[in-house]
Amino acid sequence: MKKLMAALTITTLLLTGCGGSGTTINQLDPTGFSNKIQESGVTVLDVRRPDEFAAGHLPNAININVESDSFKTEISKLDKKGDYAIYCHSGRRSMIAANEMAGMGFTKLSNLSNGISSWIQAGGPIVQ
């Protein structure tokens, strides 16, 4: 039942986008994402599992696993007025995270389309 509810929640989030939150989630390719994370005050947020993060992540990224039970608690500690550049492996989990954040009142959200996979393919830097 828990898996069914999770699947329904994810499907709803994907179908409704930002849902009436009024927040636009910017979809960025690797070049646009690179430009975004170079802006002053932008927080780079990796929403993958800790083991994925440890295997390689973008420089200066912080890791908050969107699939963990503590995701909402950890996200709620962040400044809702902040500017966030979010990514995962393929872009699916980062969109789930961005939609969740939009629903919590975050307004400056950017998503790396196709995730870190596209970043690596474009030659973006990775750290371990």
N, CA, C and O atoms as a GROMACS GRO file, in nm:
protein
  512
    1MET      N    1   0.082  -0.119   0.000
    1MET     CA    2   0.000   0.000   0.000
    1MET      C    3   0.087   0.126   0.000
    1MET      O    4   0.057   0.224  -0.069
    2LYS      N    5   0.197   0.122   0.079
    2LYS     CA    6   0.287   0.238   0.086
    2LYS      C    7   0.346   0.269  -0.051
    2LYS      O    8   0.357   0.385  -0.090
    3LYS      N    9   0.386   0.164  -0.125
    3LYS     CA   10   0.443   0.183  -0.258
    3LYS      C   11   0.339   0.239  -0.354
    3LYS      O   12   0.370   0.324  -0.438
    4LEU      N   13   0.215   0.191  -0.342
    4LEU     CA   14   0.108   0.241  -0.428
    4LEU      C   15   0.083   0.389  -0.402
    4LEU      O   16   0.068   0.466  -0.496
    5MET      N   17   0.080   0.428  -0.275
    5MET     CA   18   0.059   0.569  -0.240
    5MET      C   19   0.175   0.654  -0.292
    5MET      O   20   0.154   0.764  -0.343
    6ALA      N   21   0.296   0.604  -0.279
    6ALA     CA   22   0.412   0.678  -0.330
    6ALA      C   23   0.403   0.694  -0.480
    6ALA      O   24   0.430   0.802  -0.533
    7ALA      N   25   0.365   0.588  -0.550
    7ALA     CA   26   0.352   0.595  -0.696
    7ALA      C   27   0.243   0.694  -0.736
    7ALA      O   28   0.260   0.770  -0.832
    8LEU      N   29   0.132   0.693  -0.666
    8LEU     CA   30   0.024   0.787  -0.695
    8LEU      C   31   0.067   0.932  -0.669
    8LEU      O   32   0.034   1.021  -0.747
    9THR      N   33   0.140   0.953  -0.561
    9THR     CA   34   0.189   1.087  -0.530
    9THR      C   35   0.284   1.136  -0.638
    9THR      O   36   0.272   1.250  -0.684
   10ILE      N   37   0.376   1.052  -0.678
   10ILE     CA   38   0.473   1.090  -0.783
   10ILE      C   39   0.400   1.119  -0.913
   10ILE      O   40   0.429   1.219  -0.980
   11THR      N   41   0.306   1.034  -0.949
   11THR     CA   42   0.230   1.055  -1.073
   11THR      C   43   0.155   1.187  -1.067
   11THR      O   44   0.154   1.263  -1.164
   12THR      N   45   0.093   1.215  -0.954
   12THR     CA   46   0.020   1.341  -0.938
   12THR      C   47   0.113   1.460  -0.952
   12THR      O   48   0.080   1.558  -1.019
   13LEU      N   49   0.228   1.453  -0.889
   13LEU     CA   50   0.324   1.563  -0.898
   13LEU      C   51   0.370   1.584  -1.041
   13LEU      O   52   0.381   1.698  -1.088
   14LEU      N   53   0.397   1.476  -1.111
   14LEU     CA   54   0.443   1.488  -1.249
   14LEU      C   55   0.334   1.543  -1.340
   14LEU      O   56   0.364   1.619  -1.433
   15LEU      N   57   0.211   1.507  -1.315
   15LEU     CA   58   0.102   1.553  -1.400
   15LEU      C   59   0.058   1.696  -1.369
   15LEU      O   60   0.013   1.768  -1.457
   16THR      N   61   0.073   1.737  -1.242
   16THR     CA   62   0.024   1.869  -1.205
   16THR      C   63   0.132   1.975  -1.207
   16THR      O   64   0.102   2.093  -1.190
   17GLY      N   65   0.258   1.936  -1.227
   17GLY     CA   66   0.366   2.035  -1.229
   17GLY      C   67   0.373   2.105  -1.097
   17GLY      O   68   0.384   2.041  -0.992
   18CYS      N   69   0.367   2.236  -1.099
   18CYS     CA   70   0.377   2.314  -0.977
   18CYS      C   71   0.244   2.327  -0.907
   18CYS      O   72   0.236   2.386  -0.800
   19GLY      N   73   0.143   2.274  -0.963
   19GLY     CA   74   0.009   2.281  -0.905
   19GLY      C   75  -0.032   2.421  -0.876
   19GLY      O   76   0.080   2.469  -0.886
   20GLY      N   77  -0.088   2.496  -0.855
   20GLY     CA   78  -0.124   2.635  -0.837
   20GLY      C   79  -0.034   2.713  -0.747
   20GLY      O   80  -0.076   2.817  -0.696
   21SER      N   81   0.088   2.670  -0.725
   21SER     CA   82   0.176   2.742  -0.633
   21SER      C   83   0.221   2.875  -0.690
   21SER      O   84   0.266   2.962  -0.615
   22GLY      N   85   0.211   2.892  -0.821
   22GLY     CA   86   0.256   3.016  -0.882
   22GLY      C   87   0.406   3.017  -0.910
   22GLY      O   88   0.457   3.114  -0.967
   23THR      N   89   0.475   2.913  -0.871
   23THR     CA   90   0.619   2.904  -0.892
   23THR      C   91   0.648   2.841  -1.028
   23THR      O   92   0.591   2.737  -1.061
   24THR      N   93   0.735   2.903  -1.104
   24THR     CA   94   0.781   2.845  -1.229
   24THR      C   95   0.913   2.776  -1.203
   24THR      O   96   1.006   2.837  -1.151
   25ILE      N   97   0.921   2.650  -1.239
   25ILE     CA   98   1.046   2.575  -1.224
   25ILE      C   99   1.119   2.584  -1.358
   25ILE      O  100   1.072   2.530  -1.459
   26ASN      N  101   1.232   2.651  -1.358
   26ASN     CA  102   1.310   2.669  -1.480
   26ASN      C  103   1.379   2.539  -1.518
   26ASN      O  104   1.451   2.481  -1.437
   27GLN      N  105   1.356   2.494  -1.640
   27GLN     CA  106   1.421   2.375  -1.692
   27GLN      C  107   1.546   2.419  -1.768
   27GLN      O  108   1.537   2.493  -1.865
   28LEU      N  109   1.662   2.374  -1.722
   28LEU     CA  110   1.788   2.420  -1.780
   28LEU      C  111   1.869   2.305  -1.836
   28LEU      O  112   1.876   2.198  -1.776
   29ASP      N  113   1.931   2.328  -1.952
   29ASP     CA  114   2.025   2.231  -2.007
   29ASP      C  115   2.158   2.250  -1.932
   29ASP      O  116   2.169   2.342  -1.852
   30PRO      N  117   2.257   2.165  -1.955
   30PRO     CA  118   2.382   2.178  -1.880
   30PRO      C  119   2.447   2.316  -1.889
   30PRO      O  120   2.502   2.364  -1.790
   31THR      N  121   2.443   2.380  -2.005
   31THR     CA  122   2.502   2.514  -2.018
   31THR      C  123   2.426   2.615  -1.933
   31THR      O  124   2.487   2.694  -1.861
   32GLY      N  125   2.295   2.612  -1.940
   32GLY     CA  126   2.214   2.703  -1.860
   32GLY      C  127   2.230   2.676  -1.711
   32GLY      O  128   2.235   2.770  -1.630
   33PHE      N  129   2.240   2.548  -1.674
   33PHE     CA  130   2.257   2.511  -1.534
   33PHE      C  131   2.394   2.558  -1.485
   33PHE      O  132   2.406   2.608  -1.373
   34SER      N  133   2.497   2.543  -1.568
   34SER     CA  134   2.630   2.590  -1.532
   34SER      C  135   2.630   2.740  -1.507
   34SER      O  136   2.689   2.787  -1.410
   35ASN      N  137   2.562   2.814  -1.594
   35ASN     CA  138   2.551   2.959  -1.574
   35ASN      C  139   2.477   2.990  -1.446
   35ASN      O  140   2.514   3.081  -1.372
   36LYS      N  141   2.370   2.915  -1.420
   36LYS     CA  142   2.288   2.939  -1.300
   36LYS      C  143   2.369   2.918  -1.173
   36LYS      O  144   2.365   3.002  -1.082
   37ILE      N  145   2.444   2.809  -1.165
   37ILE     CA  146   2.514   2.779  -1.040
   37ILE      C  147   2.634   2.872  -1.017
   37ILE      O  148   2.691   2.873  -0.908
   38GLN      N  149   2.672   2.948  -1.118
   38GLN     CA  150   2.778   3.046  -1.100
   38GLN      C  151   2.725   3.179  -1.046
   38GLN      O  152   2.803   3.266  -1.007
   39GLU      N  153   2.593   3.195  -1.044
   39GLU     CA  154   2.533   3.317  -0.991
   39GLU      C  155   2.552   3.321  -0.839
   39GLU      O  156   2.551   3.218  -0.773
   40SER      N  157   2.570   3.440  -0.788
   40SER     CA  158   2.587   3.458  -0.644
   40SER      C  159   2.462   3.416  -0.568
   40SER      O  160   2.350   3.451  -0.605
   41GLY      N  161   2.482   3.340  -0.462
   41GLY     CA  162   2.372   3.304  -0.374
   41GLY      C  163   2.291   3.182  -0.414
   41GLY      O  164   2.195   3.147  -0.345
   42VAL      N  165   2.327   3.117  -0.524
   42VAL     CA  166   2.252   2.999  -0.567
   42VAL      C  167   2.302   2.876  -0.489
   42VAL      O  168   2.423   2.853  -0.479
   43THR      N  169   2.209   2.800  -0.436
   43THR     CA  170   2.240   2.675  -0.366
   43THR      C  171   2.219   2.560  -0.462
   43THR      O  172   2.112   2.546  -0.521
   44VAL      N  173   2.322   2.477  -0.478
   44VAL     CA  174   2.314   2.360  -0.564
   44VAL      C  175   2.267   2.244  -0.477
   44VAL      O  176   2.331   2.209  -0.378
   45LEU      N  177   2.156   2.184  -0.516
   45LEU     CA  178   2.092   2.081  -0.436
   45LEU      C  179   2.085   1.949  -0.514
   45LEU      O  180   2.018   1.939  -0.617
   46ASP      N  181   2.157   1.849  -0.464
   46ASP     CA  182   2.157   1.714  -0.522
   46ASP      C  183   2.055   1.633  -0.442
   46ASP      O  184   2.071   1.616  -0.321
   47VAL      N  185   1.952   1.582  -0.508
   47VAL     CA  186   1.845   1.512  -0.437
   47VAL      C  187   1.854   1.360  -0.454
   47VAL      O  188   1.756   1.289  -0.430
   48ARG      N  189   1.970   1.311  -0.494
   48ARG     CA  190   1.990   1.166  -0.508
   48ARG      C  191   2.020   1.103  -0.373
   48ARG      O  192   2.032   1.171  -0.271
   49ARG      N  193   2.031   0.970  -0.373
   49ARG     CA  194   2.068   0.896  -0.252
   49ARG      C  195   2.211   0.931  -0.212
   49ARG      O  196   2.291   0.969  -0.298
   50PRO      N  197   2.244   0.919  -0.084
   50PRO     CA  198   2.381   0.949  -0.038
   50PRO      C  199   2.489   0.869  -0.110
   50PRO      O  200   2.597   0.922  -0.135
   51ASP      N  201   2.463   0.743  -0.145
   51ASP     CA  202   2.564   0.664  -0.215
   51ASP      C  203   2.589   0.718  -0.356
   51ASP      O  204   2.702   0.715  -0.404
   52GLU      N  205   2.484   0.767  -0.421
   52GLU     CA  206   2.500   0.828  -0.553
   52GLU      C  207   2.580   0.958  -0.542
   52GLU      O  208   2.668   0.986  -0.623
   53PHE      N  209   2.548   1.035  -0.440
   53PHE     CA  210   2.618   1.162  -0.415
   53PHE      C  211   2.766   1.136  -0.392
   53PHE      O  212   2.851   1.206  -0.448
   54ALA      N  213   2.798   1.034  -0.310
   54ALA     CA  214   2.938   1.003  -0.278
   54ALA      C  215   3.015   0.957  -0.401
   54ALA      O  216   3.136   0.978  -0.410
   55ALA      N  217   2.947   0.896  -0.497
   55ALA     CA  218   3.013   0.846  -0.617
   55ALA      C  219   3.054   0.960  -0.711
   55ALA      O  220   3.139   0.940  -0.798
   56GLY      N  221   2.994   1.077  -0.695
   56GLY     CA  222   3.028   1.193  -0.777
   56GLY      C  223   2.913   1.291  -0.783
   56GLY      O  224   2.799   1.253  -0.810
   57HIS      N  225   2.945   1.417  -0.757
   57HIS     CA  226   2.842   1.521  -0.756
   57HIS      C  227   2.900   1.653  -0.807
   57HIS      O  228   3.021   1.667  -0.824
   58LEU      N  229   2.812   1.748  -0.831
   58LEU     CA  230   2.857   1.880  -0.876
   58LEU      C  231   2.929   1.951  -0.762
   58LEU      O  232   2.897   1.931  -0.646
   59PRO      N  233   3.028   2.034  -0.796
   59PRO     CA  234   3.100   2.109  -0.693
   59PRO      C  235   3.004   2.193  -0.608
   59PRO      O  236   2.910   2.253  -0.660
   60ASN      N  237   3.028   2.195  -0.479
   60ASN     CA  238   2.954   2.275  -0.380
   60ASN      C  239   2.809   2.232  -0.361
   60ASN      O  240   2.731   2.304  -0.299
   61ALA      N  241   2.772   2.115  -0.412
   61ALA     CA  242   2.635   2.067  -0.394
   61ALA      C  243   2.614   2.017  -0.252
   61ALA      O  244   2.705   1.964  -0.188
   62ILE      N  245   2.491   2.035  -0.205
   62ILE     CA  246   2.451   1.972  -0.079
   62ILE      C  247   2.354   1.861  -0.114
   62ILE      O  248   2.280   1.870  -0.213
   63ASN      N  249   2.353   1.757  -0.033
   63ASN     CA  250   2.274   1.638  -0.063
   63ASN      C  251   2.156   1.627   0.034
   63ASN      O  252   2.175   1.614   0.155
   64ILE      N  253   2.035   1.631  -0.022
   64ILE     CA  254   1.914   1.603   0.055
   64ILE      C  255   1.833   1.505  -0.030
   64ILE      O  256   1.776   1.543  -0.133
   65ASN      N  257   1.829   1.381   0.012
   65ASN     CA  258   1.766   1.272  -0.063
   65ASN      C  259   1.614   1.290  -0.068
   65ASN      O  260   1.547   1.284   0.036
   66VAL      N  261   1.560   1.312  -0.187
   66VAL     CA  262   1.417   1.332  -0.205
   66VAL      C  263   1.337   1.208  -0.166
   66VAL      O  264   1.218   1.219  -0.134
   67GLU      N  265   1.398   1.092  -0.167
   67GLU     CA  266   1.328   0.968  -0.134
   67GLU      C  267   1.335   0.932   0.014
   67GLU      O  268   1.279   0.831   0.055
   68SER      N  269   1.403   1.014   0.094
   68SER     CA  270   1.413   0.984   0.237
   68SER      C  271   1.291   1.038   0.311
   68SER      O  272   1.225   1.132   0.267
   69ASP      N  273   1.263   0.975   0.424
   69ASP     CA  274   1.150   1.019   0.507
   69ASP      C  275   1.172   1.159   0.565
   69ASP      O  276   1.077   1.226   0.604
   70SER      N  277   1.298   1.203   0.570
   70SER     CA  278   1.329   1.333   0.630
   70SER      C  279   1.339   1.446   0.526
   70SER      O  280   1.377   1.557   0.561
   71PHE      N  281   1.305   1.418   0.400
   71PHE     CA  282   1.320   1.520   0.296
   71PHE      C  283   1.248   1.650   0.331
   71PHE      O  284   1.310   1.756   0.329
   72LYS      N  285   1.122   1.644   0.363
   72LYS     CA  286   1.046   1.766   0.393
   72LYS      C  287   1.103   1.839   0.513
   72LYS      O  288   1.108   1.962   0.515
   73THR      N  289   1.147   1.765   0.614
   73THR     CA  290   1.205   1.826   0.732
   73THR      C  291   1.334   1.899   0.698
   73THR      O  292   1.355   2.013   0.741
   74GLU      N  293   1.419   1.834   0.618
   74GLU     CA  294   1.546   1.897   0.580
   74GLU      C  295   1.524   2.017   0.489
   74GLU      O  296   1.588   2.120   0.507
   75ILE      N  297   1.434   2.006   0.394
   75ILE     CA  298   1.404   2.116   0.302
   75ILE      C  299   1.346   2.234   0.378
   75ILE      O  300   1.374   2.350   0.346
   76SER      N  301   1.263   2.206   0.479
   76SER     CA  302   1.200   2.315   0.554
   76SER      C  303   1.301   2.400   0.632
   76SER      O  304   1.268   2.509   0.676
   77LYS      N  305   1.422   2.350   0.648
   77LYS     CA  306   1.528   2.426   0.716
   77LYS      C  307   1.593   2.529   0.623
   77LYS      O  308   1.665   2.617   0.668
   78LEU      N  309   1.567   2.517   0.492
   78LEU     CA  310   1.627   2.608   0.394
   78LEU      C  311   1.545   2.736   0.383
   78LEU      O  312   1.426   2.739   0.415
   79ASP      N  313   1.610   2.841   0.336
   79ASP     CA  314   1.546   2.971   0.315
   79ASP      C  315   1.453   2.964   0.193
   79ASP      O  316   1.499   2.941   0.081
   80LYS      N  317   1.324   2.985   0.216
   80LYS     CA  318   1.227   2.977   0.106
   80LYS      C  319   1.248   3.086   0.002
   80LYS      O  320   1.202   3.074  -0.111
   81LYS      N  321   1.318   3.193   0.039
   81LYS     CA  322   1.345   3.301  -0.056
   81LYS      C  323   1.474   3.279  -0.132
   81LYS      O  324   1.510   3.358  -0.219
   82GLY      N  325   1.545   3.170  -0.099
   82GLY     CA  326   1.671   3.139  -0.166
   82GLY      C  327   1.650   3.094  -0.309
   82GLY      O  328   1.538   3.069  -0.354
   83ASP      N  329   1.761   3.085  -0.380
   83ASP     CA  330   1.763   3.044  -0.520
   83ASP      C  331   1.827   2.905  -0.526
   83ASP      O  332   1.941   2.888  -0.483
   84TYR      N  333   1.755   2.806  -0.580
   84TYR     CA  334   1.801   2.668  -0.577
   84TYR      C  335   1.812   2.608  -0.716
   84TYR      O  336   1.721   2.619  -0.798
   85ALA      N  337   1.927   2.545  -0.742
   85ALA     CA  338   1.953   2.471  -0.865
   85ALA      C  339   1.955   2.324  -0.826
   85ALA      O  340   2.043   2.280  -0.752
   86ILE      N  341   1.858   2.248  -0.874
   86ILE     CA  342   1.833   2.112  -0.826
   86ILE      C  343   1.865   2.012  -0.937
   86ILE      O  344   1.836   2.036  -1.055
   87TYR      N  345   1.924   1.900  -0.898
   87TYR     CA  346   1.950   1.794  -0.995
   87TYR      C  347   1.947   1.657  -0.929
   87TYR      O  348   1.958   1.644  -0.807
   88CYS      N  349   1.933   1.556  -1.013
   88CYS     CA  350   1.941   1.416  -0.971
   88CYS      C  351   2.013   1.340  -1.083
   88CYS      O  352   2.097   1.399  -1.153
   89HIS      N  353   1.983   1.214  -1.101
   89HIS     CA  354   2.049   1.137  -1.206
   89HIS      C  355   1.994   1.169  -1.344
   89HIS      O  356   2.070   1.195  -1.438
   90SER      N  357   1.861   1.168  -1.357
   90SER     CA  358   1.800   1.184  -1.490
   90SER      C  359   1.703   1.302  -1.501
   90SER      O  360   1.656   1.333  -1.610
   91GLY      N  361   1.673   1.368  -1.390
   91GLY     CA  362   1.579   1.479  -1.392
   91GLY      C  363   1.444   1.447  -1.332
   91GLY      O  364   1.367   1.539  -1.303
   92ARG      N  365   1.412   1.320  -1.314
   92ARG     CA  366   1.282   1.280  -1.259
   92ARG      C  367   1.270   1.316  -1.111
   92ARG      O  368   1.175   1.383  -1.071
   93ARG      N  369   1.365   1.271  -1.030
   93ARG     CA  370   1.358   1.298  -0.886
   93ARG      C  371   1.375   1.446  -0.856
   93ARG      O  372   1.315   1.497  -0.761
   94SER      N  373   1.456   1.516  -0.935
   94SER     CA  374   1.474   1.659  -0.909
   94SER      C  375   1.346   1.736  -0.938
   94SER      O  376   1.318   1.836  -0.872
   95MET      N  377   1.268   1.691  -1.036
   95MET     CA  378   1.138   1.756  -1.061
   95MET      C  379   1.040   1.727  -0.948
   95MET      O  380   0.961   1.814  -0.910
   96ILE      N  381   1.045   1.606  -0.894
   96ILE     CA  382   0.961   1.574  -0.779
   96ILE      C  383   1.000   1.666  -0.663
   96ILE      O  384   0.913   1.722  -0.597
   97ALA      N  385   1.130   1.680  -0.639
   97ALA     CA  386   1.178   1.767  -0.531
   97ALA      C  387   1.138   1.912  -0.556
   97ALA      O  388   1.092   1.980  -0.464
   98ALA      N  389   1.156   1.959  -0.678
   98ALA     CA  390   1.122   2.098  -0.710
   98ALA      C  391   0.973   2.124  -0.691
   98ALA      O  392   0.934   2.228  -0.637
   99ASN      N  393   0.890   2.030  -0.734
   99ASN     CA  394   0.746   2.046  -0.714
   99ASN      C  395   0.710   2.046  -0.566
   99ASN      O  396   0.624   2.124  -0.523
  100GLU      N  397   0.774   1.961  -0.491
  100GLU     CA  398   0.752   1.957  -0.345
  100GLU      C  399   0.792   2.090  -0.282
  100GLU      O  400   0.720   2.144  -0.199
  101MET      N  401   0.908   2.141  -0.323
  101MET     CA  402   0.956   2.268  -0.270
  101MET      C  403   0.863   2.383  -0.310
  101MET      O  404   0.835   2.471  -0.229
  102ALA      N  405   0.816   2.382  -0.434
  102ALA     CA  406   0.723   2.486  -0.479
  102ALA      C  407   0.598   2.484  -0.393
  102ALA      O  408   0.546   2.589  -0.355
  103GLY      N  409   0.550   2.366  -0.362
  103GLY     CA  410   0.433   2.352  -0.277
  103GLY      C  411   0.456   2.400  -0.135
  103GLY      O  412   0.361   2.434  -0.064
  104MET      N  413   0.582   2.405  -0.093
  104MET     CA  414   0.617   2.453   0.041
  104MET      C  415   0.645   2.603   0.043
  104MET      O  416   0.674   2.660   0.149
  105GLY      N  417   0.637   2.667  -0.073
  105GLY     CA  418   0.656   2.812  -0.078
  105GLY      C  419   0.787   2.861  -0.135
  105GLY      O  420   0.812   2.981  -0.136
  106PHE      N  421   0.873   2.770  -0.183
  106PHE     CA  422   0.997   2.811  -0.248
  106PHE      C  423   0.961   2.867  -0.385
  106PHE      O  424   0.874   2.813  -0.454
  107THR      N  425   1.028   2.975  -0.426
  107THR     CA  426   0.988   3.041  -0.550
  107THR      C  427   1.098   3.048  -0.657
  107THR      O  428   1.066   3.071  -0.774
  108LYS      N  429   1.224   3.028  -0.620
  108LYS     CA  430   1.334   3.037  -0.717
  108LYS      C  431   1.395   2.899  -0.735
  108LYS      O  432   1.488   2.861  -0.664
  109LEU      N  433   1.342   2.825  -0.832
  109LEU     CA  434   1.382   2.687  -0.851
  109LEU      C  435   1.422   2.662  -0.996
  109LEU      O  436   1.352   2.702  -1.089
  110SER      N  437   1.536   2.596  -1.013
  110SER     CA  438   1.582   2.556  -1.146
  110SER      C  439   1.615   2.408  -1.141
  110SER      O  440   1.670   2.359  -1.043
  111ASN      N  441   1.582   2.337  -1.248
  111ASN     CA  442   1.605   2.194  -1.257
  111ASN      C  443   1.698   2.164  -1.374
  111ASN      O  444   1.683   2.220  -1.483
  112LEU      N  445   1.796   2.076  -1.350
  112LEU     CA  446   1.885   2.031  -1.456
  112LEU      C  447   1.813   1.925  -1.538
  112LEU      O  448   1.799   1.810  -1.494
  113SER      N  449   1.767   1.962  -1.657
  113SER     CA  450   1.698   1.867  -1.745
  113SER      C  451   1.790   1.749  -1.775
  113SER      O  452   1.907   1.767  -1.808
  114ASN      N  453   1.737   1.631  -1.763
  114ASN     CA  454   1.811   1.507  -1.787
  114ASN      C  455   1.923   1.483  -1.686
  114ASN      O  456   2.007   1.396  -1.708
  115GLY      N  457   1.925   1.559  -1.578
  115GLY     CA  458   2.011   1.531  -1.464
  115GLY      C  459   2.160   1.533  -1.487
  115GLY      O  460   2.211   1.585  -1.586
  116ILE      N  461   2.228   1.473  -1.388
  116ILE     CA  462   2.374   1.473  -1.389
  116ILE      C  463   2.428   1.394  -1.508
  116ILE      O  464   2.541   1.416  -1.551
  117SER      N  465   2.346   1.305  -1.562
  117SER     CA  466   2.388   1.231  -1.682
  117SER      C  467   2.418   1.327  -1.797
  117SER      O  468   2.519   1.313  -1.866
  118SER      N  469   2.330   1.425  -1.816
  118SER     CA  470   2.352   1.522  -1.924
  118SER      C  471   2.470   1.614  -1.890
  118SER      O  472   2.544   1.657  -1.979
  119TRP      N  473   2.486   1.644  -1.762
  119TRP     CA  474   2.597   1.727  -1.714
  119TRP      C  475   2.731   1.661  -1.749
  119TRP      O  476   2.821   1.725  -1.803
  120ILE      N  477   2.742   1.533  -1.716
  120ILE     CA  478   2.866   1.458  -1.742
  120ILE      C  479   2.891   1.449  -1.893
  120ILE      O  480   3.003   1.467  -1.940
  121GLN      N  481   2.786   1.420  -1.968
  121GLN     CA  482   2.799   1.410  -2.114
  121GLN      C  483   2.846   1.542  -2.175
  121GLN      O  484   2.918   1.543  -2.276
  122ALA      N  485   2.806   1.654  -2.113
  122ALA     CA  486   2.847   1.786  -2.163
  122ALA      C  487   2.986   1.826  -2.111
  122ALA      O  488   3.037   1.933  -2.147
  123GLY      N  489   3.046   1.742  -2.028
  123GLY     CA  490   3.180   1.770  -1.978
  123GLY      C  491   3.184   1.854  -1.853
  123GLY      O  492   3.288   1.909  -1.818
  124GLY      N  493   3.070   1.864  -1.782
  124GLY     CA  494   3.067   1.942  -1.658
  124GLY      C  495   3.151   1.878  -1.550
  124GLY      O  496   3.166   1.756  -1.547
  125PRO      N  497   3.207   1.959  -1.459
  125PRO     CA  498   3.293   1.906  -1.353
  125PRO      C  499   3.216   1.827  -1.247
  125PRO      O  500   3.104   1.863  -1.210
  126ILE      N  501   3.278   1.722  -1.199
  126ILE     CA  502   3.224   1.636  -1.094
  126ILE      C  503   3.331   1.621  -0.986
  126ILE      O  504   3.451   1.613  -1.016
  127VAL      N  505   3.288   1.619  -0.862
  127VAL     CA  506   3.380   1.596  -0.750
  127VAL      C  507   3.332   1.475  -0.670
  127VAL      O  508   3.214   1.438  -0.675
  128GLN      N  509   3.425   1.415  -0.596
  128GLN     CA  510   3.390   1.301  -0.509
  128GLN      C  511   3.427   1.330  -0.367
  128GLN      O  512   3.406   1.246  -0.279
   0.00000   0.00000   0.00000
